[in-house]
């Protein structure tokens, strides 16, 4: 098990600050749209936030119930009330900061010692607490941050007028997606005893792979929406059905109850609209190739549709810029994808046993045997 370092602690503090700033920016942007009479945009932003917060609170409370099974019910009731008011993530940050401070500044971990050793136990507690937060942030990223980024880009393309708060929302979205993806991968490596550390070059390669492919796809969806909102809605629903169906066929076992498992599969279906994740830890070369080949065909297809059905819009500088960004980010994203899976993905250097426990980004975790959450979550 890797150590929880001082650098990890400072990143944790920074992540919590960004989380709070993101909440403030969301309400600021929503209020600005409301004041300008753009009620639909304001409501959509608040709906994305409400959906994301509700889902994360449900999963967070369910995990507390699983972890504290057999403990004082009074404590669980208090935790339930906190989650009811959508503040459950701050309890998790409090535990993460508590254990993280002890692990980074007061404890000395010994690699040769067992998990029962007090220093290693604190290390494990810190890593597990941060891992839970990062799993919840993955939900938030694809239920709120990514849809909001799509909405802001669409508004800019549709109306052309720009304001400071729109740039602030876009900047926070990109920042949120980037931090969520990288932190999640760091948690993966730290939680798996057989994995090498997520080094700087690996981080940047993975970051650019995810960020560029997601950006390209969001721009493509924005172009489809600009062409026809109805077609865009149909495409998104169809993609969700495909993702949800695939998740069902994988027979995921992330949650203990059937209701929570179906909720998890529903959320994964939404996540798969925007980015590829391995669900069951199997080799996915064919699936990931089909996934991004489909993205490429759709992205090129919508550009050709504009060329033949709306040739006048091609002359606009905005359309030219968006088209170039869509294609270039897709090409660069796929290049980074190939480099990452060829040289930096855990399966390229870990043992077969280590791979057998892993999913595409979130792998089988031996450290967390009691709850087994991480080993059944999304992989890279």
RARA-V661325 format. One record per residue. PHI is phi in whole degrees, 0 to 359 (none if undefined). Layout:
BEGIN
<<PHI> <PHI>>
END
This chain:
BEGIN
<<none> <283> <278> <268> <264> <297> <299> <299> <296> <293> <295> <297> <298> <298> <297> <293> <296> <295> <300> <293> <300> <298> <298> <298> <297> <301> <290> <296> <297> <298> <292> <294> <298> <296> <295> <273> <85> <272> <295> <296> <295> <299> <294> <299> <299> <292> <293> <300> <294> <296> <299> <300> <295> <297> <297> <294> <295> <298> <293> <299> <294> <299> <292> <299> <299> <293> <287> <256> <301> <91> <268> <301> <292> <298> <295> <294> <295> <295> <298> <298> <298> <297> <292> <300> <267> <61> <241> <298> <298> <286> <296> <295> <295> <296> <296> <296> <293> <298> <289> <296> <296> <295> <290> <276> <245> <240> <245> <239> <279> <245> <296> <278> <280> <279> <294> <289> <300> <307> <294> <290> <296> <296> <301> <296> <299> <296> <296> <295> <296> <290> <299> <299> <299> <292> <294> <294> <291> <296> <302> <299> <301> <264> <266> <232> <297> <294> <301> <293> <298> <300> <297> <294> <294> <298> <299> <297> <290> <285> <254> <79> <284> <238> <225> <300> <294> <291> <295> <297> <294> <295> <297> <294> <294> <299> <296> <295> <297> <299> <296> <298> <295> <290> <299> <296> <293> <297> <298> <302> <295> <289> <277> <249> <295> <265> <262> <288> <290> <281> <280> <302> <297> <297> <299> <292> <296> <295> <300> <292> <300> <290> <296> <289> <292> <294> <299> <300> <291> <296> <297> <296> <296> <297> <295> <296> <295> <296> <286> <198> <297> <297> <297> <299> <297> <298> <298> <295> <295> <298> <295> <295> <299> <298> <296> <295> <297> <297> <297> <299> <291> <280> <53> <298> <226> <283> <251> <279> <258> <294> <298> <293> <294> <292> <296> <300> <295> <297> <294> <299> <301> <292> <301> <292> <297> <258> <205> <274> <224> <285> <261> <237> <75> <265> <295> <233> <301> <292> <296> <291> <293> <296> <300> <281> <295> <297> <301> <295> <298> <296> <297> <292> <299> <293> <293> <294> <300> <297> <299> <264> <260> <226> <297> <294> <286> <297> <286> <286> <295> <297> <295> <298> <297> <297> <298> <297> <295> <298> <289> <294> <292> <294> <297> <296> <299> <292> <298> <296> <301> <298> <297> <297> <287> <277> <235> <240> <295> <307> <290> <278> <222> <270> <285> <303> <296> <295> <290> <298> <262> <252> <248> <292> <136> <238> <248> <295> <256> <277> <291> <258> <295> <297> <264> <64> <294> <298> <289> <248> <270> <297> <258> <279>>
END
